[in-house]
Amino acid sequence: MTTFPGSPRLLKGAIVGVDECNPLASVILFQYNPETLTRSLTARTPKRQWYEQVDRSEAMRLTGPPEETIQLEIEIDAADQLEQAEDTATTMGVHPVLASLEMLLYPKALAMITNNALLRAGIKEVAAPKAPLTLFVWGLKRVLPVRLTSFSITEQAFDPGLNPIRASVSLSLTVLNYQDLGLESVGGALFMAHQVAKETMATLSGLGNVGLGNIASPASSALGNIASSASSVVTAPLER
């Protein structure tokens, strides 16, 4: 990273699992920001059975925000840590980082042991453990609740103890919105803030296209201030 004093602060992308029981277990700060990020959006429209007549009044209706998926690939490398002889890297390689990602898909061991004990005690209905609220953080204007649906890990190099020291991870995320989580929830409120910011940016783009950029400029500054305030709690530790 450059040490030039005038260089802008670099925000690191991250995936954060908000777990009250173990808040540090699933904080994955991207070592290197991915160069590309693929997003797919599918409109939510009224569902119609094949035998139902077409209602033209429903043709343009949207039943909610689009279904969105995000795909990206991150690189994890312990070379710098090994060069500095950091204990974690020399004894475990990148195992801890991979474990943090994988734990987003695992139910907590204590919860599973407790549920098993309840079942053995004769309780017939035991609720399955909930995954932590997972946030995808990609700058101040994109802090999204997501579900990690799948990922693949390619371990590319190993130390003498067969600990992986370099890996490539392909992630597939499904964005969760206020219909999935409820508008009153933390995740639902974050998504609504994201949508409001997106609507504002679309308006600013329209103002610029019709030659009203002098109006768009102060509005853009105000949007930046709002986004910065709303996201500072999540992104402040990600600045480098």
C-alpha positions as CSV (number, residue, x, y, z in Angstrom):
1,M,0.0,0.0,0.0
2,T,1.3,3.5,-0.9
3,T,2.5,5.7,1.9
4,F,2.0,8.9,-0.1
5,P,0.3,11.3,2.5
6,G,-2.2,12.5,-0.1
7,S,-3.5,9.1,-1.0
8,P,-7.1,8.4,-0.1
9,R,-8.0,6.0,2.7
10,L,-8.7,2.5,1.3
11,L,-11.8,0.8,2.5
12,K,-11.6,-3.0,2.7
13,G,-14.5,-5.1,1.7
14,A,-15.8,-7.5,4.3
15,I,-18.3,-10.1,5.4
16,V,-19.5,-9.7,8.9
17,G,-21.5,-12.2,10.9
18,V,-23.4,-10.4,13.7
19,D,-23.3,-13.0,16.4
20,E,-24.0,-11.8,20.0
21,C,-22.6,-15.0,21.5
22,N,-19.2,-14.8,19.7
23,P,-18.9,-11.4,17.9
24,L,-15.4,-11.9,16.6
25,A,-15.8,-15.4,15.2
26,S,-17.2,-14.2,11.8
27,V,-15.5,-11.0,10.9
28,I,-13.8,-11.6,7.5
29,L,-11.9,-8.6,6.3
30,F,-10.9,-9.0,2.6
31,Q,-7.1,-9.1,2.4
32,Y,-7.3,-7.9,-1.2
33,N,-10.4,-6.3,-2.6
34,P,-11.8,-8.3,-5.5
35,E,-11.3,-6.7,-8.9
36,T,-14.8,-7.7,-10.1
37,L,-18.2,-8.3,-8.5
38,T,-21.1,-9.9,-10.4
39,R,-24.6,-8.9,-9.4
40,S,-27.9,-10.4,-10.8
41,L,-31.3,-8.9,-10.2
42,T,-34.7,-10.6,-10.9
43,A,-37.9,-8.6,-10.7
44,R,-40.6,-9.7,-8.2
45,T,-43.9,-9.7,-10.0
46,P,-47.3,-11.1,-9.1
47,K,-47.5,-14.8,-9.4
48,R,-50.2,-16.3,-11.7
49,Q,-51.2,-19.9,-12.2
50,W,-51.3,-21.1,-15.8
51,Y,-55.1,-21.5,-15.8
52,E,-55.7,-18.0,-14.5
53,Q,-56.7,-15.2,-16.9
54,V,-54.2,-12.4,-17.5
55,D,-55.1,-9.3,-15.4
56,R,-53.7,-6.3,-17.3
57,S,-53.9,-4.1,-14.2
58,E,-51.2,-6.4,-12.7
59,A,-48.8,-6.2,-15.7
60,M,-46.7,-3.4,-14.3
61,R,-46.9,-4.2,-10.6
62,L,-43.9,-5.0,-8.4
63,T,-44.5,-7.1,-5.3
64,G,-41.2,-6.1,-3.7
65,P,-37.6,-5.3,-4.3
66,P,-35.8,-7.5,-6.8
67,E,-34.2,-10.8,-5.9
68,E,-30.5,-10.1,-6.0
69,T,-27.5,-12.4,-5.9
70,I,-23.8,-11.4,-5.6
71,Q,-20.9,-13.5,-6.7
72,L,-17.2,-12.6,-6.1
73,E,-13.9,-14.3,-5.6
74,I,-11.5,-13.4,-2.8
75,E,-7.8,-14.3,-2.4
76,I,-6.3,-15.2,1.0
77,D,-2.5,-15.4,1.3
78,A,-0.4,-15.8,4.4
79,A,2.9,-14.9,2.7
80,D,3.3,-11.6,4.5
81,Q,2.4,-13.0,7.9
82,L,4.8,-15.9,7.3
83,E,7.6,-13.5,6.4
84,Q,7.0,-11.7,9.7
85,A,6.8,-15.1,11.5
86,E,3.4,-14.4,13.0
87,D,2.4,-17.3,15.3
88,T,-1.1,-17.8,13.8
89,A,0.2,-18.0,10.2
90,T,3.2,-20.3,11.1
91,T,1.1,-22.8,13.0
92,M,-2.2,-22.7,11.1
93,G,-1.7,-20.9,7.8
94,V,-5.0,-19.5,6.5
95,H,-7.1,-22.0,8.4
96,P,-8.6,-19.4,10.8
97,V,-9.8,-17.1,7.9
98,L,-11.4,-20.1,6.1
99,A,-13.0,-21.2,9.4
100,S,-14.6,-17.8,9.9
101,L,-16.2,-18.1,6.5
102,E,-17.3,-21.6,7.0
103,M,-18.9,-20.9,10.4
104,L,-21.4,-18.7,8.6
105,L,-22.9,-22.0,7.3
106,Y,-22.5,-24.0,10.5
107,P,-25.0,-24.1,13.4
108,K,-23.3,-23.4,16.7
109,A,-22.1,-26.6,18.4
110,L,-23.5,-25.6,21.8
111,A,-27.0,-25.1,20.2
112,M,-26.9,-28.5,18.5
113,I,-25.8,-30.2,21.8
114,T,-28.6,-28.4,23.7
115,N,-31.2,-29.4,21.1
116,N,-30.1,-33.0,21.2
117,A,-30.4,-33.0,25.0
118,L,-33.9,-31.5,24.7
119,L,-35.0,-34.2,22.2
120,R,-33.6,-36.9,24.5
121,A,-35.6,-35.3,27.3
122,G,-38.8,-35.9,25.4
123,I,-39.4,-32.4,23.9
124,K,-40.7,-33.1,20.5
125,E,-40.5,-29.7,18.9
126,V,-37.1,-28.1,19.0
127,A,-36.4,-25.0,16.9
128,A,-33.5,-25.2,14.6
129,P,-30.6,-22.8,15.4
130,K,-30.6,-19.5,13.5
131,A,-27.6,-18.3,11.5
132,P,-26.1,-14.9,12.5
133,L,-27.2,-11.8,10.6
134,T,-24.6,-11.6,7.9
135,L,-23.6,-8.3,6.3
136,F,-21.8,-7.8,3.0
137,V,-19.8,-4.5,3.3
138,W,-18.6,-2.9,0.1
139,G,-18.1,0.7,0.8
140,L,-20.2,3.3,2.6
141,K,-23.1,3.0,0.2
142,R,-23.4,-0.8,0.2
143,V,-23.9,-2.5,3.5
144,L,-26.3,-5.3,2.8
145,P,-27.8,-8.2,4.8
146,V,-27.1,-11.4,2.9
147,R,-27.3,-15.1,3.1
148,L,-24.1,-17.0,2.2
149,T,-25.7,-19.7,0.0
150,S,-22.5,-21.5,-1.1
151,F,-18.9,-21.1,-1.7
152,S,-16.0,-23.1,-3.1
153,I,-12.4,-23.1,-1.8
154,T,-9.4,-23.8,-3.8
155,E,-6.4,-24.3,-1.5
156,Q,-3.4,-23.5,-3.6
157,A,-0.3,-23.9,-1.4
158,F,0.6,-25.6,1.9
159,D,3.3,-25.5,4.5
160,P,5.2,-28.6,5.7
161,G,2.4,-29.4,8.2
162,L,-0.1,-29.3,5.3
163,N,-1.8,-26.1,6.6
164,P,-3.1,-24.1,3.6
165,I,-1.1,-20.9,3.2
166,R,-2.8,-19.6,0.0
167,A,-6.4,-20.0,-1.1
168,S,-9.0,-18.7,-3.5
169,V,-12.6,-18.5,-2.4
170,S,-15.6,-18.1,-4.7
171,L,-18.6,-16.8,-2.8
172,S,-22.3,-16.8,-3.7
173,L,-24.5,-14.4,-1.7
174,T,-28.3,-13.9,-1.7
175,V,-29.3,-10.4,-0.7
176,L,-32.0,-10.3,2.1
177,N,-34.4,-7.4,2.1
178,Y,-37.2,-6.0,4.4
179,Q,-39.7,-8.6,3.0
180,D,-37.4,-11.4,4.1
181,L,-36.4,-9.9,7.5
182,G,-39.1,-7.4,8.4
183,L,-38.7,-3.7,8.1
184,E,-38.4,-3.3,11.9
185,S,-35.3,-5.6,12.1
186,V,-31.7,-4.4,11.9
187,G,-31.2,-6.1,8.5
188,G,-34.5,-4.8,7.1
189,A,-33.7,-1.3,8.1
190,L,-30.2,-1.5,6.5
191,F,-31.7,-2.7,3.3
192,M,-34.3,0.1,3.3
193,A,-31.5,2.6,3.8
194,H,-29.7,1.1,0.9
195,Q,-32.8,1.4,-1.3
196,V,-33.4,5.0,-0.3
197,A,-29.7,5.8,-1.1
198,K,-30.1,4.0,-4.5
199,E,-33.3,6.0,-5.3
200,T,-31.5,9.3,-4.5
201,M,-28.5,8.4,-6.7
202,A,-30.9,7.5,-9.6
203,T,-32.5,11.0,-9.2
204,L,-29.1,12.6,-9.2
205,S,-28.2,10.8,-12.4
206,G,-31.4,12.0,-14.0
207,L,-30.7,15.6,-12.9
208,G,-27.3,15.4,-14.5
209,N,-28.7,13.9,-17.7
210,V,-31.1,16.9,-18.2
211,G,-28.4,19.5,-17.5
212,L,-29.2,20.2,-13.8
213,G,-25.8,19.1,-12.5
214,N,-25.5,22.3,-10.4
215,I,-28.5,21.0,-8.4
216,A,-27.3,17.5,-8.3
217,S,-23.9,18.4,-6.8
218,P,-25.1,19.6,-3.3
219,A,-27.6,16.8,-3.2
220,S,-24.8,14.3,-3.9
221,S,-22.8,15.8,-1.1
222,A,-25.8,15.5,1.3
223,L,-26.3,11.8,0.2
224,G,-22.6,11.1,0.9
225,N,-23.0,12.6,4.4
226,I,-26.1,10.5,5.1
227,A,-24.5,7.3,3.8
228,S,-21.4,8.0,5.8
229,S,-23.3,8.5,9.0
230,A,-25.5,5.5,8.5
231,S,-22.6,3.1,7.7
232,S,-19.8,4.5,9.9
233,V,-20.4,2.0,12.7
234,V,-20.0,-1.0,10.4
235,T,-17.2,0.3,8.1
236,A,-15.0,2.3,10.5
237,P,-12.9,-0.8,11.5
238,L,-12.5,-1.6,7.8
239,E,-10.5,1.5,6.9
240,R,-6.8,1.1,6.2
